[in-house]
Amino acid sequence: MQFSSASTHPATARPPAATLHSDVGWLDRWPITFRLFAATLVALAAIGGVGVVSVALIANEHAVGNQMELLGRAERMLLEAANRRDSVRTNVFAVLLDNGDSTAEANLARALEEHRRSVVDGLSMAASAPTNLQKALADNQPALTAYLNAATNIARLAREDRAVGMEALPGFQKTYEGLISANEQVSRLLAERRVEANQKAAYAARARLWIMGLTCFVAFLIVAAAGQVVSVSVSRALNRVRAAAHAIADGDLSIRTDAPVNDDVGAVAGAVNQMADTLQTMISRLQSEQEQDAFSRQLSEVLDMADTEAETYAVVARGMEAVSADMPMELLVADSSRAHLERATAHPSNGAPNCTVESPYGCMAVRRGNPIVFESSDALNACARLRDREGGCISAVCVPLTFMGRSLGVLHATGDAGRPPAAAIVGQLKTLGILAGSRIGTVRAFERTQVQASTDVLTGLLNRRSLESRVRRFTRNAPYAVVIADVDHFKRLNDTHGHEAGDRVLKVFADVLRRSVREGDHAARWGGEEFMVVLEGRDALAGFDVVERIRTNLASSCQVNGVPSITASFGIADTTMASGFEQLIRIADDALYQSKEAGRNRGTIGDALRVNGPVPRREADAEHFAAIEVENLSGARDELLAP
């Protein structure tokens, strides 16, 4: 739980105002019309950017298209050149086969002429082709020229002499093959350029889609951002006024809003601020009282959850930190004798002021029964224990702790000289002292009641009910031993020396039991002069050793404590003889009778076979027990041993 601390200012003081100006931007200081004009310019610039990007993309795509068209024309030209090349070759063969045929020669002349014109067209187109394509076409011209010259020459020779023309045919064929090889090189280059152009076209198409989409998206974001900035800047002043109004409606009157532009919104903001200033003085006093009540309520709730003094001191330390984060504090609590004061806790972060008071009534605040505030340790009426401290002159507050009219201690806090704590802090310290004293007294009273309810008043040992409760909490099937002790001739001792001597004997015997058993064993006064010891994890033999130790310690203790010399008889049983606690008591009780019958001042380990049926606990003095019917016990034993 976190404590709510009250304001450190007096109830009538006004807390410093917090102005809502953290969201005032540079744009908020512009006129609204100028903001709208700037947003329009931004939108137009974004649209213009989209247009520029669109034109650039269209130009790039157009260039790629022109290149594709040029490559197409080059491919068509190359195909037509191949057809004309083959046509020339065919006409050359026709001229050779039909010597003197004017038709074949005319066809050859026409084919040569067309081929030369296509060469001229190709050269003119190559001027706009890429460099590598121009070079390939230029490299192709010698082979083409040689091929046309060979065709012209073979036609001329054939007209003169067919045989001579036939002899020139191999040379013509060689130029034909050379031209084919040159054309294939151009074709490969065109194919590469075609693939490259197709890739560029595909890339240009994709780039157009992505870039146009991205450009439009960015333009949209820019326009939207410009509109958002303008709308936010316009509404920001209203938001500040609204935030201040909401804060005031929620009770926070320390909030203020500023108006960077003197407009209608600024006038509304000024009116809201004035209203908050008017209400703040009254609300601050009410709020201080409410916080004081909240602190008291929370402190009371968390102290109610503290079950021990240590837990109570831890809560008080947290309460100190909630009251003030910079004042040293300490809680001085009286011990059980109420004659000495001891520091129970101190401020978690600032430590203790180290007051030297030694007893509750050595404190002025405790004697007066009211909190005391010292403005300066140098004042004439200041407590003498405030003077000559290491920190020099100080102020202090002392709050007494009481419970039902009894003094329990003092809550001590110090501060700077001449600056005593505000009334709100003094009130919280008083609340802390009152509630802490009440809880400490309650816890102490409850602890005393618990001790009285679980122990025997005379001997300080566990009583019968507490021992039975502890035995019930043993783990099932866990081994343990039970020892019943009875002071010998106790009735005679009471009659001879009086009951006061009997009480002293019982106290001495109880002290012997405490010193003779282990820390984890349980010793209790069972009733009258009877005692019981439960030995966890032990058997009857170990119990017998404990009995011998008790007898030895008892003999020496009687001499030291000056009580009449006494002895005791013991009966011992363990869980190997019976599983139930009541049955073990009967077995140990029967063993105790045997010790009495055998002459007292001894221990006897019980025998489960001797106990046949429930054996009633003796109601009279342990020395007046009934006679044991030996015959019945023998018969019971024989019955138990029968198959």
ABEGO torsion letter per residue (X at the ends): XBBBBBBABBAABBBBBBBBAAABBAAAABBAAAAAAAAAAAAAAAAAAAAAAAAAAAAAAAAAAAAAAAAAAAAAAAAAAAAAAAAAAAAAAAAAABBGBAAAAAAAAAAAAAAAAAAAAAAAAAAABBAAAAAAAAAAAAAAAAAAAAAAAAAAAAAABAAAAAAAAAAAAAAAAAAAAAAAAAAAAAAAAAAAAAAAAAAAAAAAAAAAAAAAAAAAAAAAAAAAAAAAAAAAAAAAAAAAAAAAAAGBAABBBBBABBBAAAAAAAAAAAAAAAAAAAAAAAAAAAAAAAAAAAAAAAAAABABAAAAAAAAAAAAAAABAABBBBBBBBBAAGABBBBABBBAAAEBAGBABABAAABAAAAAGBBBBBABAABAABBAAABGBAAEBBBBBBBBBBBGGBBAEBBBBBBBBGBBBBAAAAAAAAAAAAAAAAAAAAAAAAAAAAAAAABBAAAGBBBAAAAAAAAAABBBGBBBBBBBBBBBGAAAAAAAAEAAAAAAAAAAAAAAAAAABBAABBBBBAEEABBBBBBBGBBAAAAAAAAAAAAAAAAAAAAAAGBBBBBBBBBBBBAAABABAAAAAAAAAAAAAAAAAAGEGBBBBBBAAABBEBBBBBABBAABBBBBBAAAAAAAAAAAABX
